[in-house]
Amino acid sequence: MFVVEDAAEHGEAPYQLIEGCFYDFELSNPAFYLADPYDNVIQAHKRVSHIGRIAPNIYVGTLEIQIYRKAQIIFFFIHMMTKTPGNYGE
């Protein structure tokens, strides 16, 4: 994952992932978890839901990943863009 400083000027998300790569994550507070915006993009650990993997596979575009607090409604959103390898910063 990388951060693009001028992403807003180009209509892109500031946090960007590379298509075909996998990204392990661990939320600092175990009361929160990531919701899967598409089929199997967020792969949470089976017993520990605040740990898992983001797997965009061939998905290209902007992902809106919702962060939930267990037993509550949506807490906030993360906007990420997935790009094809070699198109960084375009």
Helices and strands as residue ranges (DSSP letters): E 2-3, G 7-10, E 15-18, E 23-26, E 32-34, E 42-44, E 51-54, E 61-69, E 74-83
